[in-house]
Amino acid sequence: MTDRVPAADRLPEEREEIALTAGSVGRPAAATSASGSVAVPERPALEPAGETLTYESGVELEARSQWAYARMRFFRHRLAVASLVVLILVALVGIFAKRVAPYAFDELDLNNITAKPTLDGKHLFGTDLLGRDYLSRVIYGLRTSLWVALVVATLSTAIGTTIGAIAGYYGGAVDNMLMRLTDLFLVLPFLAVLLVLSAFLGHGKPVRVAFIVALLLWTFLARIVRGVFLSLREKEFVEAAKAAGASDLRIIVRHILPNCMGPIVVTMTLFIATAILLEAALSFLGFGIDPPTPALGKLIAEGESQGLESWWLVTFPGLVIVIICLAVNFVGDGLRDALDPTQRRTRA
Amino acid sequence: MLIYVVRRLLYSVVVLIVASMFVFWGISAVADPLAFLKQQPTASQQTIENITKRKHLDEPIPVRYVYWLKDATTNGFGTTTIGDRPIMPDLKRVLGHTLQLVIVAELLAILIGVGIGVYSALRQYSAVDYTATTFSFLGLAMPVFWLALMLQVLFVNIYLWFDVRIFYTANLSGVDPGGGLHFVLDRIQHLGLPWLVLMVASIAVYSRYMRASMLEVVNSDYVRTARAKGLPERRVTMKHAFRNALIPLVTLVALNFGALLSGAVVTETVFGLDGMGLYFINALNRGDPYPIMAWLMITATMIIVFNLVADIAYGYLDPRVRYD
């Protein structure tokens, strides 16, 4: 799903930036070091990264790392930045749920049972069958769902990267195991395996659900990382590092891993959206988080069971999921553009 | 080619058998299919013992697996633990329902998705393109069950307020559908919303994919050549670009179709459709390994077949692909 945009389509400042990248030899990344040695007649006095290099000819160049360029590209992607702001706001609401929520999530207001949403500030999102303030429940649900998503993303990224790196670099038994494990998903539907696992490993607590989702999700990243490692381990810069006597661990961590940070970061971002959707589906089907802990998917399920006439019970938690997932996908898009300029997608 | 197919099939069968062992072992080790029965005060000890004997539940798991394998290969996956209900007829019924659901939804989704994708690619960065992009992002960010519920909310409330029934919001058949045109209308009323839900997800994916694929083709050398030799634009896009851009989509559709035949678990649960997905969820809730295993095997077989179809179709459409 990547559209390549020909060079002519790029914005003018980007072309300048490309020219600039070629000119600044501050700290070339390992991958570009072989070809990136632009003819600079005199060797500048090397200073720590981020400093200004002054050549004898009087040209001043600010040394920028690859990450600085990535950051620049990301912040030029307006939709991604806006989405990042939205995500941060949502996360803050989740973190400070106790302060933000007008009521406790299990506080009963028996005078206002299944009250419609009102703008007078009492129950902005209405109340449910037990008179619990729905805005507060959604806020606490958001907190649970976000927490689960973050745990899933962190865990599966860590496992996926480690196993993918080992499988790609060494091959052998780990590689075999990884590939056979992913073959399983070529045969069995992902959601079904997830459901079976959570049915029989037990569910209910957010931690458990997070671990179960992470237990399967890491394989996707592992395959990606494995692919990059497989192709990079034959490259000259790895050979050079080997010849210089670098240990395997050093080669993996310092030389190859930085080259696949792009896909890793992007996948990790997208894992957040995937995890939220999966957790919601699991909770909705009754194989995820159980009450009393409010989670977004469970809130929707409870809303359904309380009758579809009270539309707000189903609408609001779902809207929150849509907003989070949209924002995460846009941020992922921006990151992909920023970190992998060769595979650039259309500007949104 | 033939060798490739045979080898792929053999490998898939091995994966399938290994997967079945793991899943059977996992389920049997954790679940107690009799838990429900044991809670019933009316169920006598004798009944439980009879079932235990009949289903060999007192034997070690590997032995039980062999019994299951025998049932699966010679007896249509055997019967359920409680109730001794034959599994195969049930599976056939729910598969039929899922087919009604999936085939129509996918056909419409392919038509619409391809249309949107091609148009977006030909008018890149136009208002239509941006709208389509926005909607596909929205479609991918929406939980399927939520979309389904929102549609239910909408049509339930239309029914409650205006007393007009446009769609049924649950189940497959409440009243006798009748025949002819009435039957068609009844299907549309019952399946309209589930079709819509499945379509939204598929269209979001297909249109993005088609757009990317079409953009790549439109900018390729042979399309430029076709234009250069003076072919009319319509012929260039339809005969040269479009047909080649469709090739990657064929793979995607075949894979997706195989996966969807396992039943849109979520959609079927929301709409209470007696399809593959709901069957699976119910079996899972009962903790009965036999229907779960049967479902997984049927599903896996269909996925394997469609993966193979995807590969063969790709090779047929793109002769540059070599099998080895």
Interface residues (C-beta under 8 A of the other chain):
Chain A: M1 T2 D3 R4 P6 R180 D183 L184 L186 V187 L188 P189 L191 A192 L195 V196 A199 F200 L201 A273 L277 A280 A281 F284 L285 G286 F287 G297 I300 G303 E304 L308 E309 W311 V314 T315 G318 I321 V322 C325 L326 N329 F330 T346 A348
Chain B: S12 V15 L16 A19 V23 G26 I27 V30 A31 Q124 Y125 T133 F137 L138 L140 A141 M142 P143 V144 F145 W146 L149 M150 Q152 V153 V156 N157 L160 T169 R208 Y209 R211 A212 L215 E216 N219 A259 S262 V265 V266 T269 V270 F280 I281 L284 N285 G287 I292 W295 L296 T299 A300 I303 I304 N307
